[in-house]
């Protein structure tokens, strides 16, 4: 769900992205509610992989995910 919200935001559909992200953030089982928490889960040092994730985080920021 977070991936979809990020993609929506990057495509210019920020209102839809925010609407999509809110249920994800409110789920009881959601472990990563911030971008910082998502970054802790990355286990690669590949420059291409890290660049892709930075783009993903950019979308999540636009969708309203908190940084910390």
C-alpha positions as CSV (number, residue, x, y, z in Angstrom):
1,X,0.0,0.0,0.0
2,X,2.8,2.4,0.8
3,X,4.5,1.7,-2.5
4,X,1.3,2.6,-4.4
5,X,0.9,5.8,-2.4
6,X,4.5,6.8,-3.2
7,X,3.9,6.0,-6.9
8,X,0.7,8.1,-6.9
9,X,2.5,11.0,-5.4
10,X,5.4,10.9,-7.9
11,X,2.8,10.8,-10.7
12,X,1.3,14.0,-9.4
13,X,-1.7,12.6,-7.6
14,X,-0.8,13.8,-4.2
15,X,-4.3,13.9,-2.8
16,X,-4.9,10.3,-3.8
17,X,-1.5,9.3,-2.4
18,X,-2.4,10.8,1.0
19,X,-5.7,9.0,1.0
20,X,-4.0,5.7,0.1
21,X,-1.2,6.1,2.7
22,X,-3.5,6.9,5.7
23,X,-4.9,3.3,6.1
24,X,-1.4,1.9,5.8
25,X,-0.2,4.1,8.6
26,X,-3.2,3.3,10.8
27,X,-2.9,-0.5,10.5
28,X,-2.0,-2.2,13.8
29,X,0.6,-4.4,12.1
30,X,2.4,-1.6,10.3
31,X,6.0,-1.6,11.6
32,X,7.4,1.1,9.4
33,X,5.4,4.3,9.9
34,X,8.3,6.7,9.1
35,X,10.8,7.1,6.3
36,X,13.6,6.6,8.9
37,X,12.1,3.2,9.9
38,X,12.0,2.2,6.2
39,X,15.6,3.2,5.7
40,X,16.7,0.9,8.6
41,X,15.3,-2.0,6.6
42,X,17.5,-1.5,3.6
43,X,20.2,-4.1,3.5
44,X,22.2,-3.3,0.3
45,X,25.0,-1.0,-0.6
46,X,24.2,-1.1,-4.4
47,X,24.2,2.5,-5.7
48,X,21.3,1.7,-8.1
49,X,19.2,0.1,-5.4
50,X,19.8,3.0,-3.0
51,X,18.9,5.5,-5.7
52,X,15.7,3.7,-6.4
53,X,14.8,3.8,-2.7
54,X,15.6,7.5,-2.4
55,X,13.0,8.1,-5.2
56,X,10.5,5.9,-3.3
57,X,11.1,7.9,-0.2
58,X,10.5,11.1,-2.2
59,X,7.1,9.8,-3.2
60,X,6.3,8.9,0.4
61,X,7.3,12.3,1.6
62,X,4.9,13.9,-0.9
63,X,2.2,11.4,0.2
64,X,2.6,12.6,3.8
65,X,4.7,9.9,5.5
66,X,6.6,11.4,8.4
67,X,10.4,11.5,8.2
68,X,11.1,10.5,11.8
